[in-house]
Amino acid sequence: MYNSEELTNLLSSKDLPRREKVLLILAYANESPISLSTIKQTAIIHGLREIDKWNVADILAKAKGLAVKVPDGWKLTGSGASFIKNEFQKQDTFSTKDTAIQLRNHLNKIRNMETRQFVEEAIKCLESDLYRSAVVMSWVGAMSILYDHVISNLLSDFNIEAKRRKTDWKFATTKDDLALMKESEFLDILTSLSIIGKNTKEHLKNNCLNLRNSCGHPSSLKIGKHIVEAHIEFLILNVYEKY
């Protein structure tokens, strides 16, 4: 229900009662029962060291049906899961859902079914909090849209400019041909043909493309929803809604 960074941020709040913090740890366990010692260990790992002084068993016993003790430990009840969702997920993920809604609103305007599948997959990733996958798929969808625009409107001009820059360039006739060019070089040519502006190109290259590359390769990179939202919002405003 929550990733490690989100749990740390929630547990650091001085306004949350002890009960809510313990319930959040159960929610972090994603429906798996956890022992009292694991609850405390999880809390400490995420910065809540004071839990060592709490009577966690008593807190959960007084949680009024929000948590239940089973043979393997404690877990949220259905009411507890609903409580956490209503109290925290509603606030914490609203903007992510809003971004997904924006993408879905654009989905019906995409005629090319291949591009539409890319964008639809990006939406599903976003809605499932698969942030790195959402970054990659939203970028692939945006590039697919730009390839379609070139194929339909400026293919000859594009090929001439590409040949001027790279003497070994073989004239493209399909999206697969365009995809043989480095995406950064492709964006440079779009700018020279006034398809996208210089500032747009710089952001696409230095922010969106770099983030996509970081997310698309094995690494220790961790990103939160706000980074993903900013990435997708830029693509919506400057690619999805324009071409």
N, C-alpha and C positions, 0 to 999 in steps of 0.2 A: 504493500500500500504506500510505503514511503521509502525513499532511498536514504543512504547513510547521511548525506549532507543535510537533507530535509529534517531528519530526526534530530540531528545535532542542533539545528536552528530552533526547533520547537522545544527541545528540552532546556535550552538556554534561557527561555522566557521566564522572567521573574513573576509574571502575572498568572501563570498556570498553576492550579492546585496540584498537590502530589498525586491525587487520584488520576487526573488527566494525563500526567506524565507517565505513570505506570501503564495506563491503558494504551498510550501511544507506543510504548515498547512492545506490548502484546500485538498491536497492529503491525508493527515492523516485522514481527515474526511470521507474518503472512499466513495466519490460521494454524500454524504448527504450535502445539503446546510447548511451553518452556518452563523450566524449573525456576525457583526463587533465586538460586545462585546465578543462573543464566540471565535473569532479568536484571540483577544488580551488575553483572559483568557487562551486559550490553549498555546499561546506563552510564557506567564509568568510562567505557570506550568512547562514548559520545558526549563526554564532558560533564555528566551529572554525578560528580563524586560524592555529593552529600547523601546520596541514596543509601550509603553504608549505615547511616544513622536512622533510617526509616524502618518501620515494621511493615514490610511490603505485604506480608500475608494478611495482616489486619486491614490494610488499605483495600486489598482486593476483596476480602470477605465483606466489607462494608460498601462495595461498589454497586449494590442494589440491582443485581441481575445483569450487570454489564460484563462480568467475567465469571468463569466457572473453573473449578478445580477438577481435573481429570487425572487418570493414573500417571500420565507422563508430565504433568505440570499444570500450568494455568493457560487459558486461552480466552479470547473474546467470545461472548455469546452473539447470537444474531443481533440482539438489541445493542450490544456493545459495539459491534462493527458499524451499525447504523448511526450510533451516537458519534463515533469518531468521524465517520464520513460527513455527517451533517455539521459537526462543529469545526472540523479542520479542512477536510478535502474541498468542501464548497468554496472556502476562501483561498486555499492554497493552489487550486488547479483551475480557477475560473478563467484566468487569462489564457492558459493553455487550451482550454476547451473553446474559448472565443477565437483563438487563432485557427483551430481546427474547423470551426464553423465558417470562417472566412475562406479557407481552402475549399470546403465543400460547396460554398456558394459559387466558387469559380469553376468547380468540377464540371458542371453542366454546360459550360461555355466551351469546353475543350472538345473539338470534333475528332481529333486524331486519337484513336482508341489506345494506341501504344503509350502516348503521352498521358492519357487519362489514367491508365493503369499505374504509371509511376506516381502520379499525384495522389491517387487513391491509397496507394501503399504508404506514402508519406503521412497521410492523414491518420491511417490506422496506427502507424508507429507513434505518432504524436499523442493520440488518444490513449495509448497503452504505456506512455511514459518511456518509450524506447528512444531516448533523445539522440543518440549517435546515429541510429538508423533513420530517424526523421530528418536529420541534417543531410545525410547522404541522398536519400530518396527525393527530398524536395529540390535538391540541387540537380539531380538527374532529370527531374521533371522540367525544371526551368531551362536546362540546356536543350532538352528535346523540343520545347516550344521555340527556342531561338533557331534551332536547326530547321524546323518546319517553316519559320518565317523567311529564312534565307532561301530555302528550296522553292518556296512559292512566289517570292517577290524579287530577289536580288541575286540569284545564283550566278548569272553571267558576270555581274560586277564583282561578286565575291571571288570567283575563280581568277579573274584578271588581276585583282589586288593580291591574291594569294600567290599567284605565279610571279608577280613582280617582287614579292618578298622572298619567295623560295623557288628557285629555278627548277627544282626537282618535283614541284607540286603537280600532281596529276589532277586534271579538272574533275571536280566532284559532280556527281549526278544524284546521289542519294544521301540520306542522313548518315549511313554507315561510312560513306566517303568523308563526310565532314568530321566525323568522330575520330578519324585518323590523325587530325591535327591536334596539337596540344591545346587544351581549353584556354589557356592564357593567351596564346597566339590568335586563336579564334576570336576572343573578345577584343584584341587589339585591332583586328580587321573590321569588326563591327563598328568600332569607334571611328576608324578612318572613313567608313562609308556612311557615317552619321546615323547608324541604326540605333546605337546607344550613345549617350553623352560621356564625356571624359570622366566626370565625377562618378557616374554610375559604374563605368568600367573599373575604376580604381577600387571602389567598394566591393564589386563582384570579385575582383582578383585578390585583393589584399585581405578581405574579410571572409566572404562567403566561400570562395574556392579554397583558401587556406584552411578554413574550418572543416570543409568537406574532406580535404586530404587528411587532416589530422584524425577525423572520425572514421575514415574509411580504411585506415591501416592499424595493425595491432600496436597499441601504445597504452601508457598508464593515464592518458588524458581522461579527466572527469569534467563533465559540463552539467549545468543546471538548466531548468526549464526557461529561465529568462534569456539565456544565450540563444537557445533554440528558437524561442519566440521572435527575438530580434532578427535572427537569420531568415526565418520564414516570412516575417512581415516585410522585410526588404525585398525578398523575391516576389511576394504578392504584389507590392506596389510598383515594382520596376520591371517585372517580367510577366507574371501571370495575368495582370490586368491590362497590360499594354499590347500584347502580341497574340 
